[in-house]
Amino acid sequence: MKKILLVALAVLMTSMTFAQNQLKSSKSADRQVREVSTFVDLNSKDMVDNLVWDQIGTPFTATDIYGNTVSLQSYLDAGKCVIIDYSCTWCPPCWNLHTSGLLEQLNALDDIQVIWVESESSNTTAQIFGPAGGSSYSDKTLGDWTHSANGDSIEYPIIDDDAQSTCLATCQSLYEGYVPSVFFIAPNGYFCSIYNDEGFISYNNVAGSIANVQALVQRYPRAGQAPLVRILGNSSVVKGSPAQFAANIVSVDPITSIAWTFSNGTPATASTETATTTWNAAGTQQVTLTVTNASGSTTATLDVNVIEWNWGNEMSYCGNGAYVASIGNGSEITWGVKFPAAFMANRNYLENVKAYLNTTANYTLKVYQTNASSPSNGDIIYQHTYNVTGVEDYTTLTLDRVVALDNSKDLWVSLTCSTVDYPATGTDFCGDPNGSYVSLRDQWDLIYNLNPDLQYTWMIKATTSETAPTPVSIDATEATNVVLYPNPTTSVLNIEADGVQEVSVVDLSGRTVMNVKNTKSINMSNLANGVYYVRVITNNGISSQKVIKK
């Protein structure tokens, strides 16, 4: 059995409000709470075609809280469709789903088997039995998960997956870090997420949710079926910039052909699973993808709005997959944007960066230039940490030295900050107040891989100029009591300061010509005569001062 599946797998992010999209760090994994507030009653064909499918990993065998063996493969071998709910005892949407009775009603259907899994490593089996109590993620439970809202005993298996390596691993390829995460698994091993942003199931509409699941039972991917096809890619792109698309195909039978058509694009056709085209005129264009197997063909279309974006000095609105984002670990968040080299003409210097911030925190700005697929493969041309008093608005991050730009390279701008502990503050992380622009994967990626519904980013702006700007002193981390002498100097420059960590010498073009650590003097005798900026990093902050070399 052959499948072509999930090219450029989308990590589907929620577009809920900031309060609903709560990021949580535990001992074992980063969690986001997914709250589904809408419900869509879809016909079976559209419903299945809009889902993302994969095949499960190794089917788990586990022991439930009563000591019984639970074998996923046994249920599948019996022809059952299995619904697995990965939840946590502290999670309000998980509790709402539990008390709605939806899982119990699904489990009562002849062709459905429900399994409930507590997936938080720090939670205990005792918390599953309740009663409600606790104040932190490690000890909090919302009640008795072994009984329904009317007091009846739950009949489906309940598993405490302490190690998070048994049950969760089975569905890992589509697990996004949310709770609840509810997956539908067909008897042939194909599975998909059904508690998702599209509102496939919802505790607010039990009857409609059951109808959707019953339709899914009739139309999950199987042999003798034409392919299920989706186009992954932005529906808004910038004129003259390459636009990338990927085929999301599910086919049990072997694929015999893939055919792309890009109206007025260059190139106009392609036959591979991923394809790139460029539109040189603004307007609405159509992308068509036809995929064929022995049982038939399926065609998907996507209307693309090609915009002509005329940046002034301030660059913003990055589309065409130019937006990138990553998460480092449970205590730090990094997000950023790439401004393509195609738009860097006459942008010789970086004046400042503006970022949409909303939390008081220390933000580390890193600016890279590279044409590689990740900024980690490029040169950091500027780095500085700012202490920002949070207001939900754009904050200007000024630069303390001249930063020269290479017009032939992409400009990458990123921000890193520490997460804010939820629920103490009611916020989940510093930065994006919408909670929908950060990937749960520890890597940089294109925007349509993170979420096909996101078309562009406006979170980070970069102001550039043709001529060198005048550097300014910046933020509350400015170090005082740093004395540089003699100034002017012919050779050795002495540094009078406590806790010197690093000293950099930057010329007027923004190029770092010297960089030394843990020193209180530098020898500038080999440098050409002229004006330089000497940047001193100390335990108390940063000082940037003009020095003349004679």
WOBEL-V565729 format. One record per backbone hydrogen bond with DSSP energy under -1.0 kcal/mol. NH is the residue of the N-H (numbers start at 0). CO is the residue of the C=O. E is the energy in kcal/mol with one decimal. If there is no record, write none. Layout:
nh->(NH:NH)
co->(CO:CO)
e->(E:E)
This chain:
nh->(1:10:11:20:23:25:30:31:32:33:39:41:46:47:48:49:50:53:55:56:61:63:64:66:69:71:74:75:76:77:78:79:80:81:82:83:84:85:86:90:94:95:96:97:98:99:104:105:106:107:108:111:112:114:115:116:117:118:122:128:132:139:140:141:144:147:150:153:158:160:161:169:170:171:173:178:180:182:183:184:185:188:190:191:193:194:198:200:204:208:209:210:211:212:213:214:215:216:227:229:231:236:238:239:240:242:244:245:246:247:249:255:256:258:259:260:261:262:264:265:269:274:276:277:282:284:286:287:288:289:290:291:292:295:297:299:301:303:304:305:306:314:317:321:325:326:328:332:333:334:335:336:337:338:342:343:346:347:347:348:349:350:351:352:353:354:355:356:360:362:363:364:365:366:367:368:369:376:377:378:380:381:383:385:387:392:392:394:396:404:408:410:411:412:413:414:415:416:418:424:442:449:450:453:456:460:461:462:463:464:471:477:478:482:484:488:492:493:494:495:500:501:502:503:504:505:506:509:512:513:515:517:521:523:526:529:531:532:533:534:535:536:537:541:542:544:546:548:549)
co->(251:448:9:16:30:28:23:176:21:178:198:39:42:43:44:45:47:190:188:169:69:67:157:63:61:59:70:71:72:73:75:74:110:184:112:182:114:180:116:87:90:91:92:93:94:95:100:101:102:103:105:108:80:82:156:84:158:86:119:124:140:135:132:88:127:151:147:145:115:117:159:166:167:168:170:31:85:83:191:81:189:185:53:183:181:181:195:193:201:204:205:206:207:208:209:210:211:212:249:247:245:304:306:278:237:276:274:231:272:229:227:291:291:289:269:287:267:285:261:277:259:244:242:265:305:303:301:260:299:258:297:256:295:292:290:288:286:284:234:282:236:461:456:318:333:440:331:416:325:414:323:412:321:410:339:340:343:345:464:464:402:462:462:396:460:394:458:392:387:385:415:383:413:381:411:378:409:373:374:368:366:366:364:362:360:356:390:354:352:347:405:338:367:336:365:334:363:332:330:420:440:445:446:450:317:353:314:351:312:348:398:474:541:495:493:547:521:484:519:482:536:536:515:534:513:532:510:506:504:504:502:500:492:490:523:548:546:505:544:503:542:501:540:476:535:533:531:529:488)
e->(-1.3:-2.4:-1.2:-1.3:-3.7:-1.6:-3.9:-2.7:-1.8:-1.8:-1.8:-1.0:-2.6:-2.2:-2.5:-1.5:-1.6:-1.9:-2.4:-2.9:-2.5:-3.0:-2.4:-2.0:-3.9:-2.3:-1.3:-2.0:-3.0:-1.2:-1.9:-2.2:-2.6:-2.4:-2.7:-2.3:-2.5:-3.1:-2.9:-1.5:-1.9:-2.5:-2.2:-2.1:-2.9:-1.2:-2.2:-2.4:-2.4:-1.1:-1.5:-1.2:-2.3:-2.7:-2.7:-3.0:-3.1:-2.7:-1.1:-1.1:-2.4:-1.7:-2.7:-1.6:-2.9:-3.2:-1.7:-2.7:-2.8:-1.8:-1.7:-1.1:-1.0:-1.1:-1.3:-1.9:-2.1:-2.5:-2.6:-3.1:-3.2:-2.2:-3.2:-1.7:-2.9:-1.0:-1.9:-1.1:-1.5:-2.1:-2.3:-2.0:-2.1:-2.3:-2.5:-2.0:-2.0:-2.0:-2.6:-1.9:-3.0:-2.2:-3.4:-3.1:-1.9:-3.4:-3.0:-2.4:-2.5:-2.8:-2.4:-3.3:-1.4:-2.3:-3.1:-2.2:-3.3:-2.3:-2.0:-1.6:-1.1:-2.6:-2.2:-1.1:-2.4:-3.0:-2.9:-2.6:-2.9:-2.6:-2.5:-2.3:-2.7:-1.5:-2.4:-2.9:-2.3:-3.9:-3.3:-3.1:-3.1:-3.5:-1.6:-1.6:-1.7:-1.2:-1.4:-2.9:-1.1:-2.1:-1.5:-2.2:-1.7:-3.4:-2.0:-1.9:-2.2:-1.2:-1.0:-2.0:-2.4:-3.2:-1.3:-1.7:-2.5:-2.0:-2.3:-2.1:-1.7:-2.9:-3.0:-3.1:-2.3:-2.8:-2.8:-1.6:-1.4:-1.7:-2.3:-1.4:-2.7:-1.3:-1.9:-3.2:-2.6:-1.8:-2.2:-2.7:-3.8:-3.0:-1.9:-2.7:-2.2:-2.5:-2.6:-2.6:-1.6:-2.1:-1.8:-1.5:-2.1:-1.3:-2.6:-1.8:-1.0:-3.1:-2.1:-2.5:-2.4:-1.9:-1.6:-1.5:-2.7:-2.3:-1.9:-2.4:-3.2:-3.6:-3.0:-3.2:-3.5:-1.5:-3.3:-2.6:-2.4:-2.8:-2.6:-2.0:-2.8:-1.4:-2.6:-1.9:-2.2:-3.3:-1.7:-2.0:-2.9:-2.7:-3.0:-3.0:-3.3:-3.0:-3.4:-2.3:-2.5:-2.2:-3.0:-3.2:-2.9)
